[in-house]
Amino acid sequence: MEEVRWLKAMLSSELEVRPPTSDKKEEKYLAGNCAKIYRDGNLIGYAEMRKVGSHIEISTVLVDKDFRSQGVGRELIEKAVKQIGNQKILCCTKNPAMAKVLQNLSFKSIGWPGFWTATILTFNTFARLLSMLIRLEFKRIWRQGKGIHKYERYELN
Ligand SMILES: CC(C)(COP(=O)(O)OP(=O)(O)OC[C@H]1O[C@@H](n2cnc3c(N)ncnc32)[C@H](O)[C@@H]1OP(=O)(O)O)[C@@H](O)C(=O)NCCC(=O)NCCS
């Protein structure tokens, strides 16, 4: 329950990621395909992984505010990459710190991710927009929408 509380608080305060859902759904996310980093038994880093076309996408990357710029983001992505194994990995971001983490780990900025990945990414974008509209998350929609042209796709092949 402590982890659900932490995750929901992080999702509420960070407008660049998906909105928080119910406790039950967040519990499922935490038990599912994700990477987690702990300090002194407390969850301080979290990232989700899911199949998107011919890639595995790493998304919803969150590091506790008290632990940022200490290498935790890097540790988290390294852990996610290890868990994913030998598959093409994709991460879309406009966050400069996130972009730096990815560049440092040899992810390359790519234009076109391929037909299937692009199709599923577009579908997921509309699904996320709908979920934000249903939750009346207008601030989040504005935040993500206004810088949409700044999103870059990073790939690790
Ligand atoms: C993005 C995030 C996960 C990074 O986590 P972190 O623990 O701070 O990452 P690290 O400490 O491993 O590395 C951060 C790197 O970015 C650099 N950095 C920090 N702020 C920066 C900025 N504004 N511009 C450019 N680089 C920046 C740091 O110097 C560091 O690079 P270095 O190792 O070469 O010095 C964290 O800031 C976060 O949770 N942000 C909010 C949620 C979010 O927007 N997630 C991304 C969604 S895709």
The ligand as an SDF file (V2000), in Angstrom:
LIG
                    3D

 48 50  0  0  0  0  0  0  0  0999 V2000
   13.8450   12.2820  -15.6760 C   0  0  0  0  0  0  0  0  0  0  0  0
   14.2200   11.6450  -14.3540 C   0  0  0  0  0  0  0  0  0  0  0  0
   13.6740   10.2070  -14.3090 C   0  0  0  0  0  0  0  0  0  0  0  0
   15.7570   11.6140  -14.2230 C   0  0  0  0  0  0  0  0  0  0  0  0
   16.1190   10.9540  -13.0260 O   0  0  0  0  0  0  0  0  0  0  0  0
   17.5050   11.2950  -12.2440 P   0  0  0  0  0  0  0  0  0  0  0  0
   17.6200   10.3420  -11.1180 O   0  0  0  0  0  0  0  0  0  0  0  0
   17.5510   12.7320  -11.9200 O   0  0  0  0  0  0  0  0  0  0  0  0
   18.5750   10.9330  -13.3860 O   0  0  0  0  0  0  0  0  0  0  0  0
   20.1740   10.7960  -13.2470 P   0  0  0  0  0  0  0  0  0  0  0  0
   20.6090   11.4420  -11.9730 O   0  0  0  0  0  0  0  0  0  0  0  0
   20.5500    9.3810  -13.4630 O   0  0  0  0  0  0  0  0  0  0  0  0
   20.7020   11.5950  -14.5130 O   0  0  0  0  0  0  0  0  0  0  0  0
   20.2060   12.8660  -14.8490 C   0  0  0  0  0  0  0  0  0  0  0  0
   21.1090   13.4330  -15.9420 C   0  0  0  0  0  0  0  0  0  0  0  0
   20.4520   14.5630  -16.5160 O   0  0  0  0  0  0  0  0  0  0  0  0
   21.2360   15.7270  -16.3210 C   0  0  0  0  0  0  0  0  0  0  0  0
   20.2950   16.8090  -16.1270 N   0  0  0  0  0  0  0  0  0  0  0  0
   19.5660   17.1270  -15.0340 C   0  0  0  0  0  0  0  0  0  0  0  0
   18.7710   18.1720  -15.2900 N   0  0  0  0  0  0  0  0  0  0  0  0
   18.9850   18.5190  -16.5880 C   0  0  0  0  0  0  0  0  0  0  0  0
   18.4640   19.5230  -17.4450 C   0  0  0  0  0  0  0  0  0  0  0  0
   17.5380   20.3780  -17.0280 N   0  0  0  0  0  0  0  0  0  0  0  0
   18.9240   19.5780  -18.7200 N   0  0  0  0  0  0  0  0  0  0  0  0
   19.8400   18.6960  -19.1800 C   0  0  0  0  0  0  0  0  0  0  0  0
   20.3850   17.7190  -18.4030 N   0  0  0  0  0  0  0  0  0  0  0  0
   19.9510   17.6340  -17.1230 C   0  0  0  0  0  0  0  0  0  0  0  0
   22.1190   15.4250  -15.1200 C   0  0  0  0  0  0  0  0  0  0  0  0
   23.2790   16.2160  -15.1020 O   0  0  0  0  0  0  0  0  0  0  0  0
   22.4150   13.9460  -15.3910 C   0  0  0  0  0  0  0  0  0  0  0  0
   23.3710   13.7780  -16.4240 O   0  0  0  0  0  0  0  0  0  0  0  0
   24.8980   13.3250  -16.0860 P   0  0  0  0  0  0  0  0  0  0  0  0
   24.7830   11.9870  -15.3940 O   0  0  0  0  0  0  0  0  0  0  0  0
   25.5430   13.2240  -17.4410 O   0  0  0  0  0  0  0  0  0  0  0  0
   25.4570   14.4050  -15.2100 O   0  0  0  0  0  0  0  0  0  0  0  0
   13.6490   12.4830  -13.1550 C   0  0  0  0  0  0  0  0  0  0  0  0
   14.0740   13.8170  -13.3060 O   0  0  0  0  0  0  0  0  0  0  0  0
   12.1330   12.4760  -13.0520 C   0  0  0  0  0  0  0  0  0  0  0  0
   11.5630   11.6030  -12.3910 O   0  0  0  0  0  0  0  0  0  0  0  0
   11.4600   13.4690  -13.6580 N   0  0  0  0  0  0  0  0  0  0  0  0
   10.0160   13.6520  -13.5760 C   0  0  0  0  0  0  0  0  0  0  0  0
    9.2360   12.6480  -14.3750 C   0  0  0  0  0  0  0  0  0  0  0  0
    9.5320   12.7040  -15.8460 C   0  0  0  0  0  0  0  0  0  0  0  0
    9.3730   13.7330  -16.4880 O   0  0  0  0  0  0  0  0  0  0  0  0
    9.9780   11.5450  -16.3740 N   0  0  0  0  0  0  0  0  0  0  0  0
   10.3160   11.4050  -17.7520 C   0  0  0  0  0  0  0  0  0  0  0  0
    9.1370   11.0160  -18.5100 C   0  0  0  0  0  0  0  0  0  0  0  0
    9.5750   10.2790  -20.0400 S   0  0  0  0  0  0  0  0  0  0  0  0
  1  2  1  0
  2  3  1  0
  2  4  1  0
  2 36  1  0
  4  5  1  0
  5  6  1  0
  6  7  2  0
  6  8  1  0
  6  9  1  0
  9 10  1  0
 10 11  2  0
 10 12  1  0
 10 13  1  0
 13 14  1  0
 14 15  1  0
 15 16  1  0
 15 30  1  0
 16 17  1  0
 17 18  1  0
 17 28  1  0
 18 19  1  0
 18 27  1  0
 19 20  2  0
 20 21  1  0
 21 22  1  0
 21 27  2  0
 22 23  1  0
 22 24  2  0
 24 25  1  0
 25 26  2  0
 26 27  1  0
 28 29  1  0
 28 30  1  0
 30 31  1  0
 31 32  1  0
 32 33  2  0
 32 34  1  0
 32 35  1  0
 36 37  1  0
 36 38  1  0
 38 39  2  0
 38 40  1  0
 40 41  1  0
 41 42  1  0
 42 43  1  0
 43 44  2  0
 43 45  1  0
 45 46  1  0
 46 47  1  0
 47 48  1  0
M  END
$$$$
